[in-house]
Amino acid sequence: MKLADILAHKGYKVHSIGPSAALAEVVQVLVRHNIGSLMVCGEDDCKRMLGIITERDILRACAARRHLETTEAGEVMTTDVVTGSPSDSVEDTMGVMTENRIRHLPVLENDELVGLVSIGDIVKAQHDALTMENHYLKSYLHG
């Protein structure tokens, strides 16, 4: 299974915010959508991302005693973003996410953002594939 398969099932919508948004606004958007990260994009569109801001980035800002109302997303976002491609396999992606200790992976095609997968999406895809394989093996064995 490829990341393209996951995106085809879950959708391509990516929540984003501008770099000048206050962290208080970032928190509100994360809570409103029940998500753990936002892509940080320019004001025109989100085809070209500037970075990603996650719950972990916000916690680091709080630990550094930054004020949520005055600190901008662009000041604390992660800019060295690990990304994937629609043609990447779920197995390889699981390894990349584990190795880099990340829970959200932007998916780029031709340097443009086309989606976002979470570690939960990866685990679900892997679980579904194993469940299906198990079903077929049991059906084969039991005739």
N, CA, C and O of each residue as an XYZ file, in Angstrom:
572
protein
N       0.845     -1.184      0.000
C       0.000      0.000      0.000
C       0.890      1.246      0.000
O       1.946      1.277      0.631
N       0.441      2.253     -0.713
C       1.191      3.506     -0.867
C       0.472      4.648     -0.150
O      -0.706      4.541      0.192
N       1.203      5.745      0.071
C       0.587      6.920      0.692
C      -0.541      7.466     -0.167
O      -1.503      8.022      0.363
N      -0.444      7.319     -1.473
C      -1.521      7.759     -2.372
C      -2.822      7.032     -2.039
O      -3.898      7.624     -2.126
N      -2.736      5.764     -1.663
C      -3.928      4.991     -1.303
C      -4.562      5.531     -0.024
O      -5.785      5.634      0.071
N      -3.734      5.875      0.952
C      -4.256      6.438      2.195
C      -4.943      7.769      1.923
O      -6.041      8.021      2.420
N      -4.290      8.625      1.130
C      -4.875      9.942      0.829
C      -6.163      9.815      0.020
O      -7.096     10.595      0.210
N      -6.216      8.830     -0.886
C      -7.436      8.632     -1.670
C      -8.595      8.249     -0.757
O      -9.743      8.607     -1.022
N      -8.295      7.525      0.315
C      -9.339      7.089      1.253
C      -9.715      8.203      2.238
O     -10.897      8.470      2.450
N      -8.719      8.845      2.833
C      -8.994      9.833      3.888
C      -9.261     11.232      3.348
O      -9.906     12.042      4.014
N      -8.774     11.517      2.157
C      -8.950     12.833      1.569
C      -7.654     13.624      1.557
O      -6.669     13.264      2.201
N      -7.690     14.700      0.810
C      -6.490     15.493      0.584
C      -6.494     16.813      1.360
O      -5.555     17.602      1.253
N      -7.538     17.047      2.131
C      -7.651     18.308      2.863
C      -6.540     18.427      3.900
O      -6.284     17.503      4.672
N      -5.889     19.586      3.899
C      -4.833     19.876      4.860
C      -5.187     21.189      5.545
O      -5.422     22.199      4.882
N      -5.224     21.172      6.862
C      -5.487     22.395      7.613
C      -4.196     23.198      7.697
O      -3.118     22.649      7.927
N      -4.323     24.510      7.505
C      -3.125     25.345      7.506
C      -3.393     26.673      8.195
O      -4.531     27.031      8.499
N      -2.312     27.380      8.427
C      -2.369     28.689      9.070
C      -1.200     29.509      8.544
O      -0.212     28.952      8.066
N      -1.309     30.810      8.630
C      -0.228     31.688      8.187
C       0.854     31.836      9.238
O       0.600     31.596     10.418
N       2.049     32.225      8.839
C       3.162     32.340      9.781
C       2.989     33.456     10.810
O       3.636     33.429     11.856
N       2.131     34.431     10.531
C       1.950     35.539     11.469
C       0.837     35.283     12.488
O       0.577     36.131     13.341
N       0.185     34.135     12.409
C      -0.881     33.806     13.368
C      -0.278     33.601     14.756
O       0.771     32.974     14.905
N      -0.952     34.133     15.757
C      -0.509     33.946     17.144
C      -0.707     32.494     17.560
O      -1.616     31.822     17.073
N       0.138     32.017     18.453
C       0.012     30.642     18.924
C      -1.345     30.381     19.569
O      -1.852     29.260     19.520
N      -1.927     31.401     20.167
C      -3.268     31.232     20.745
C      -4.267     30.846     19.653
O      -5.142     30.010     19.880
N      -4.140     31.446     18.478
C      -5.008     31.104     17.351
C      -4.702     29.688     16.853
O      -5.617     28.934     16.523
N      -3.427     29.331     16.799
C      -3.027     27.983     16.388
C      -3.697     26.956     17.294
O      -4.256     25.970     16.815
N      -3.639     27.190     18.606
C      -4.243     26.268     19.568
C      -5.737     26.146     19.312
O      -6.281     25.042     19.337
N      -6.401     27.260     19.068
C      -7.844     27.226     18.822
C      -8.183     26.404     17.576
O      -9.151     25.643     17.580
N      -7.399     26.552     16.522
C      -7.647     25.796     15.285
C      -7.395     24.303     15.517
O      -8.166     23.464     15.051
N      -6.325     23.975     16.230
C      -6.038     22.569     16.529
C      -7.178     21.936     17.313
O      -7.604     20.820     17.014
N      -7.665     22.651     18.313
C      -8.752     22.123     19.145
C     -10.042     22.018     18.339
O     -10.743     21.009     18.420
N     -10.358     23.050     17.563
C     -11.595     23.064     16.778
C     -11.669     21.867     15.831
O     -12.734     21.274     15.657
N     -10.541     21.517     15.224
C     -10.531     20.434     14.242
C     -10.067     19.092     14.836
O     -10.020     18.081     14.137
N      -9.727     19.099     16.132
C      -9.266     17.885     16.814
C      -8.080     17.255     16.078
O      -8.079     16.061     15.777
N      -7.075     18.084     15.798
C      -5.887     17.644     15.069
C      -4.641     18.011     15.871
O      -4.714     18.769     16.838
N      -3.507     17.468     15.462
C      -2.274     17.689     16.199
C      -1.250     18.547     15.497
O      -0.193     18.831     16.059
N      -1.547     18.977     14.254
C      -0.586     19.808     13.530
C      -1.295     20.656     12.486
O      -2.402     20.348     12.044
N      -0.624     21.723     12.114
C      -1.087     22.594     11.038
C       0.085     22.870     10.108
O       1.216     23.048     10.560
N      -0.183     22.903      8.831
C       0.842     23.341      7.895
C       0.893     24.861      7.975
O      -0.139     25.524      8.080
N       2.087     25.395      7.926
C       2.255     26.849      7.906
C       2.567     27.217      6.467
O       3.560     26.773      5.891
N       1.688     28.042      5.899
C       1.780     28.363      4.483
C       1.697     29.864      4.280
O       1.256     30.603      5.160
N       2.128     30.301      3.105
C       1.987     31.698      2.730
C       0.526     32.065      2.606
O      -0.345     31.195      2.599
N       0.266     33.328      2.510
C      -1.105     33.819      2.503
C      -1.880     33.429      1.238
O      -3.106     33.326      1.286
N      -1.197     33.211      0.114
C      -1.898     32.945     -1.147
C      -2.473     31.538     -1.233
O      -3.651     31.379     -1.554
N      -1.669     30.513     -0.953
C      -2.169     29.141     -0.979
C      -1.228     28.256     -0.177
O      -0.231     28.720      0.376
N      -1.560     26.989     -0.127
C      -0.733     26.073      0.661
C      -0.053     25.032     -0.226
O       0.274     23.938      0.234
N       0.153     25.366     -1.467
C       0.881     24.441     -2.330
C       2.346     24.375     -1.900
O       2.979     23.320     -1.947
N       2.866     25.528     -1.481
C       4.252     25.600     -1.002
C       4.228     25.898      0.488
O       3.867     26.995      0.913
N       4.614     24.913      1.262
C       4.578     25.093      2.709
C       5.853     25.782      3.195
O       6.933     25.625      2.626
N       5.681     26.547      4.266
C       6.820     27.202      4.906
C       7.351     26.354      6.054
O       8.533     26.414      6.394
N       6.455     25.561      6.648
C       6.823     24.716      7.778
C       5.607     24.021      8.320
O       4.542     24.019      7.702
N       5.776     23.428      9.486
C       4.678     22.745     10.167
C       4.741     23.148     11.631
O       5.823     23.302     12.198
N       3.578     23.317     12.234
C       3.535     23.589     13.671
C       2.698     22.506     14.323
O       1.570     22.231     13.913
N       3.278     21.900     15.346
C       2.644     20.772     16.010
C       2.432     21.083     17.489
O       2.908     22.090     18.014
N       1.714     20.199     18.125
C       1.515     20.325     19.574
C       2.862     20.386     20.291
O       3.020     21.115     21.271
N       3.811     19.631     19.806
C       5.146     19.603     20.418
C       5.823     20.975     20.321
O       6.473     21.413     21.271
N       5.675     21.651     19.181
C       6.246     22.998     19.016
C       5.621     23.972     20.018
O       6.307     24.825     20.580
N       4.327     23.835     20.228
C       3.627     24.723     21.167
C       4.091     24.443     22.602
O       4.293     25.372     23.385
N       4.257     23.169     22.940
C       4.765     22.825     24.270
C       6.166     23.390     24.496
O       6.472     23.882     25.582
N       7.008     23.321     23.479
C       8.354     23.894     23.607
C       8.277     25.406     23.833
O       9.027     25.958     24.638
N       7.375     26.060     23.125
C       7.207     27.509     23.301
C       6.738     27.823     24.713
O       7.220     28.771     25.333
N       5.804     27.035     25.222
C       5.321     27.231     26.604
C       6.448     26.994     27.605
O       6.587     27.746     28.570
N       7.242     25.969     27.387
C       8.353     25.670     28.295
C       9.382     26.790     28.293
O      10.051     27.031     29.297
N       9.505     27.474     27.156
C      10.432     28.611     27.051
C       9.786     29.905     27.541
O      10.360     30.985     27.410
N       8.589     29.782     28.105
C       7.839     30.914     28.655
C       7.461     31.961     27.589
O       7.413     33.161     27.860
N       7.196     31.461     26.368
C       6.716     32.350     25.305
C       5.229     32.571     25.528
O       4.538     31.664     25.990
N       4.731     33.738     25.215
C       3.320     34.048     25.400
C       2.532     33.642     24.158
O       2.884     34.015     23.039
N       1.468     32.878     24.366
C       0.670     32.377     23.253
C       0.014     33.503     22.462
O      -0.202     33.373     21.257
N      -0.300     34.596     23.130
C      -1.000     35.700     22.462
C      -0.075     36.541     21.588
O      -0.536     37.195     20.652
N       1.226     36.533     21.881
C       2.137     37.416     21.135
C       3.167     36.674     20.292
O       3.803     37.273     19.424
N       3.335     35.394     20.534
C       4.296     34.616     19.748
C       3.630     34.151     18.459
O       2.522     33.615     18.484
N       4.305     34.357     17.342
C       3.750     33.970     16.039
C       4.172     32.546     15.668
O       5.232     32.063     16.067
N       3.316     31.902     14.902
C       3.577     30.524     14.465
C       4.918     30.411     13.760
O       5.658     29.448     13.962
N       5.223     31.399     12.934
C       6.483     31.381     12.192
C       7.727     31.402     13.057
O       8.805     31.012     12.609
N       7.585     31.858     14.297
C       8.726     31.933     15.208
C       9.076     30.576     15.806
O      10.229     30.346     16.170
N       8.113     29.683     15.913
C       8.348     28.409     16.600
C       8.074     27.182     15.727
O       8.270     26.053     16.176
N       7.630     27.386     14.506
C       7.317     26.243     13.641
C       8.588     25.465     13.294
O       9.699     25.987     13.384
N       8.401     24.230     12.903
C       9.487     23.407     12.404
C       9.658     23.710     10.921
O       8.709     23.602     10.145
N      10.868     24.089     10.534
C      11.101     24.435      9.129
C      11.831     23.327      8.368
O      11.739     23.248      7.143
N      12.545     22.485      9.082
C      13.238     21.366      8.455
C      12.287     20.174      8.475
O      12.438     19.251      9.275
N      11.302     20.214      7.574
C      10.189     19.268      7.605
C      10.533     17.997      6.831
O      10.969     18.049      5.681
N      10.327     16.868      7.482
C      10.456     15.569      6.821
C       9.179     15.368      6.007
O       8.080     15.564      6.525
N       9.311     14.982      4.747
C       8.147     14.833      3.874
C       8.154     13.462      3.207
O       9.158     12.751      3.196
N       7.003     13.123      2.657
C       6.863     11.889      1.912
C       6.341     12.168      0.520
O       6.053     13.310      0.162
N       6.224     11.113     -0.251
C       5.715     11.176     -1.619
C       4.528     10.228     -1.741
O       4.478      9.221     -1.035
N       3.568     10.526     -2.623
C       2.433      9.614     -2.793
C       2.848      8.186     -3.146
O       2.110      7.240     -2.873
N       4.025      8.028     -3.752
C       4.477      6.688     -4.156
C       5.213      5.946     -3.041
O       5.597      4.791     -3.229
N       5.419      6.578     -1.889
C       6.094      5.914     -0.771
C       5.209      4.815     -0.195
O       3.991      4.971     -0.108
N       5.823      3.716      0.192
C       5.063      2.623      0.785
C       4.753      2.932      2.246
O       5.455      3.704      2.899
N       3.687      2.310      2.740
C       3.306      2.464      4.139
C       4.421      1.939      5.034
O       4.727      2.545      6.060
N       5.026      0.824      4.659
C       6.089      0.227      5.468
C       7.278      1.169      5.587
O       7.794      1.381      6.684
N       7.719      1.736      4.465
C       8.857      2.662      4.499
C       8.507      3.922      5.289
O       9.334      4.438      6.041
N       7.293      4.409      5.117
C       6.862      5.615      5.817
C       6.833      5.393      7.322
O       7.208      6.276      8.093
N       6.389      4.216      7.737
C       6.377      3.898      9.159
C       7.795      3.983      9.726
O       7.997      4.504     10.823
N       8.756      3.480      8.989
C      10.154      3.544      9.421
C      10.668      4.972      9.493
O      11.350      5.340     10.450
N      10.348      5.777      8.493
C      10.786      7.178      8.460
C      10.197      7.951      9.633
O      10.896      8.716     10.296
N       8.911      7.747      9.882
C       8.253      8.478     10.969
C       8.794      8.048     12.333
O       8.969      8.878     13.224
N       9.058      6.756     12.492
C       9.606      6.255     13.749
C      11.024      6.770     13.955
O      11.369      7.243     15.038
N      11.833      6.677     12.922
C      13.228      7.108     13.002
C      13.343      8.597     13.328
O      14.221      9.000     14.092
N      12.464      9.408     12.754
C      12.510     10.854     12.959
C      11.645     11.330     14.124
O      11.593     12.522     14.426
N      10.972     10.385     14.771
C      10.119     10.686     15.924
C       9.084     11.770     15.593
O       8.923     12.751     16.320
N       8.393     11.555     14.477
C       7.354     12.503     14.052
C       6.021     11.780     13.946
O       5.969     10.572     13.712
N       4.946     12.537     14.120
C       3.602     11.956     14.058
C       2.808     12.460     12.862
O       1.719     11.955     12.588
N       3.339     13.451     12.144
C       2.628     14.032     10.998
C       3.612     14.195      9.849
O       4.701     14.745     10.018
N       3.215     13.712      8.682
C       4.095     13.726      7.518
C       3.395     14.383      6.331
O       2.448     13.820      5.781
N       3.852     15.568      5.934
C       3.312     16.187      4.720
C       3.699     15.346      3.500
O       4.811     14.823      3.420
N       2.778     15.228      2.566
C       3.027     14.466      1.347
C       3.136     15.460      0.195
O       2.214     16.230     -0.071
N       4.288     15.426     -0.487
C       4.559     16.353     -1.586
C       4.646     15.601     -2.903
O       5.154     14.482     -2.975
N       4.137     16.246     -3.935
C       4.283     15.731     -5.293
C       4.732     16.895     -6.153
O       4.060     17.925     -6.207
N       5.872     16.741     -6.832
C       6.463     17.833     -7.616
C       6.635     19.084     -6.752
O       6.336     20.194     -7.193
N       7.110     18.901     -5.541
C       7.361     19.984     -4.573
C       6.109     20.737     -4.151
O       6.212     21.828     -3.590
N       4.931     20.180     -4.406
C       3.682     20.806     -3.968
C       2.989     19.910     -2.951
O       2.953     18.690     -3.106
N       2.440     20.527     -1.909
C       1.739     19.805     -0.866
C       0.439     19.222     -1.418
O      -0.403     19.945     -1.952
N       0.290     17.897     -1.280
C      -0.934     17.250     -1.768
C      -1.719     16.583     -0.651
O      -2.851     16.150     -0.866
N      -1.139     16.494      0.535
C      -1.849     15.867      1.640
C      -0.973     15.750      2.867
O       0.181     16.178      2.879
N      -1.548     15.159      3.896
C      -0.855     14.971      5.164
C      -1.317     13.649      5.751
O      -2.515     13.372      5.803
N      -0.367     12.833      6.192
C      -0.717     11.588      6.866
C      -0.178     11.627      8.283
O       0.871     12.211      8.555
N      -0.916     10.996      9.174
C      -0.489     10.913     10.566
C      -0.026      9.497     10.849
O      -0.275      8.583     10.063
N       0.640      9.322     11.962
C       1.065      7.973     12.349
C      -0.170      7.095     12.555
O      -0.120      5.887     12.323
N      -1.277      7.698     12.990
C      -2.526      6.949     13.127
C      -3.028      6.425     11.788
O      -3.518      5.299     11.701
N      -2.904      7.247     10.736
C      -3.292      6.804      9.389
C      -2.434      5.623      8.944
O      -2.931      4.674      8.338
N      -1.146      5.693      9.250
C      -0.210      4.637      8.853
C      -0.523      3.341      9.603
O      -0.571      2.267      9.002
N      -0.731      3.444     10.902
C      -1.052      2.256     11.711
C      -2.364      1.642     11.249
O      -2.471      0.420     11.148
N      -3.374      2.480     10.965
C      -4.665      1.966     10.500
C      -4.509      1.230      9.173
O      -5.072      0.150      8.994
N      -3.755      1.802      8.248
C      -3.553      1.157      6.952
C      -2.853     -0.184      7.120
O      -3.220     -1.172      6.484
N      -1.847     -0.208      7.976
C      -1.119     -1.453      8.223
C      -2.039     -2.493      8.880
O      -2.024     -3.666      8.506
N      -2.827     -2.059      9.846
C      -3.772     -2.950     10.529
C      -4.798     -3.514      9.549
O      -5.075     -4.714      9.553
N      -5.363     -2.640      8.708
C      -6.362     -3.082      7.733
C      -5.778     -4.111      6.765
O      -6.436     -5.095      6.428
N      -4.539     -3.882      6.321
C      -3.899     -4.816      5.393
C      -3.666     -6.168      6.065
O      -3.899     -7.216      5.463
N      -3.209     -6.138      7.304
C      -2.964     -7.394      8.023
C      -4.269     -8.128      8.326
O      -4.321     -9.356      8.260
N      -5.312     -7.388      8.655
C      -6.615     -8.000      8.912
C      -7.139     -8.699      7.658
O      -7.659     -9.813      7.728
N      -6.997     -8.035      6.515
C      -7.463     -8.621      5.257
C      -6.647     -9.870      4.909
O      -7.201    -10.890      4.497
N      -5.341     -9.776      5.078
C      -4.483    -10.926      4.802
C      -4.853    -12.099      5.710
O      -4.928    -13.242      5.257
N      -5.079    -11.816      6.973
C      -5.478    -12.840      7.937
C      -6.795    -13.498      7.509
O      -6.933    -14.720      7.566
N      -7.747    -12.687      7.087
C      -9.045    -13.202      6.632
C      -8.865    -14.166      5.450
O      -9.428    -15.261      5.443
N      -8.078    -13.750      4.457
C      -7.881    -14.596      3.283
C      -7.136    -15.880      3.629
O      -7.433    -16.940      3.078
N      -6.172    -15.788      4.539
C      -5.449    -17.008      4.933
C      -6.372    -17.977      5.656
O      -6.312    -19.184      5.425
N      -7.232    -17.452      6.537
C      -8.185    -18.320      7.240
C      -9.166    -18.933      6.254
O      -9.487    -20.117      6.362
N      -9.644    -18.156      5.300
C     -10.579    -18.671      4.299
C      -9.924    -19.767      3.479
O     -10.556    -20.775      3.161
N      -8.659    -19.571      3.137
C      -7.927    -20.583      2.358
C      -7.762    -21.860      3.145
O      -7.955    -22.952      2.610
N      -7.398    -21.734      4.438
C      -7.167    -22.919      5.263
C      -8.429    -23.708      5.574
O      -8.403    -24.936      5.656
N      -9.543    -22.983      5.747
C     -10.795    -23.624      6.114
C     -11.681    -23.935      4.915
O     -12.791    -24.446      5.069
N     -11.201    -23.633      3.754
C     -11.900    -23.980      2.526
C     -13.088    -23.187      2.303
O     -13.777    -23.375      1.301
